[in-house]
Amino acid sequence: MTIGVVLTASPSGNAVDDFVAQAKKAQAAGIRAAWFSQQFSHDAIGVAGLVGREVPGLAVGTSAVPIFARHPILISSQAQTAQAAAHGSFTLGLGLGAPSFVEPVFGIPYDRPAARLREFLTALRSLLETGGADFRGEFYTAAPPLSAGVPGATPRVPVLVAAMGPHALRVTGELADGTLPFLAGPRALSEHIVPAITEAAERAGRPAPRIVACVPLVVTDDVDAAREAAAEATAFYDRLPSYQRVIALEGAAKAAELVEIGDEKAVAEAIRRYFDAGATEVVATQTDLLGEDARDRTWRLLGELAG
């Protein structure tokens, strides 16, 4: 099984040092990939590149960098730099974000996200594959007058998109290397996400897409405390239409219902259900819901499964 984990920095100390220390600990547990979310603090692409350089043999990636308020040329530059730093172990995960994190924060409209994604990926693919672009669209212009390639950024940076809706999945299948959905359970994966993106990739003549399922989970015997913590940690997603839809596709009412909680056997069985549903990789999130002891126990299980 290809299994990774999302790392979160401690609120105190040096964030980069903490990420590197956590990555080394995760690798020692047998985990093969570390992923970093993009919020409003650290730069996820930069951190991934640094960790990839400091922890050789560990794959690194972002899950996920929103495209709104960002430009394909700048993201290409960051991603290629991270790839060179990590000596080829970096994956760029992009996302559409949410209106509440775009319009009041950056002062730009959150409109026609799938159309923006198509233009962004079209320009980005050219930049990553050729080191240049001559793209002029409705939302983006990408025509650098000098080379935009970064020596050492090989192989070409893989691009995943946190796509879950039908339009975004179609664009992702045509132009990206796969998807990394969050809170999409096994039923949503097997019946909706995997068929849609696979069909789009086949029509575009592209290889079978990576399906990187981001799954909130924690190994613990204190299920009640974990359920309470999960409800608090995931309540935000219950208010977002895109997540409401994918949660409903699983037959659930709230995001917390999709957090996998239990002992080693229960969580291992849950992870296998995601692979059976078509996931090519699983990335564990929210493993620190109950603190370091439960996180370390969870990581030990993930390492065993990955091995």
Secondary structure, 3 states (H helix, E strand, C coil): CCEEEECCCCCCCCHHHHHHHHHHHHHHCCCCEEEECCCCCCCHHHHHHHHHHHCCCCEEEECCEECCCCCHHHHHHHHHHHHHHCCCCEEEEEECCCHHHCHHHHCCCCCCHHHHHHHHHHHHHHHHHHCCCCEECCCCEECCCCCCCCCCCCCCCCEEECCCCHHHHHHHHHHCCEECCECCCHHHHHHHHHHHHHHHHHHCCCCCCEEEEEEEEEECCCHHHHHHHHHHHHHHHHHCHHHHHHHHHCCCCCHHHHCEEECHHHHHHHHHHHHHCCCCEEEEECCCCCCHHHHHHHHHHHHHHHC
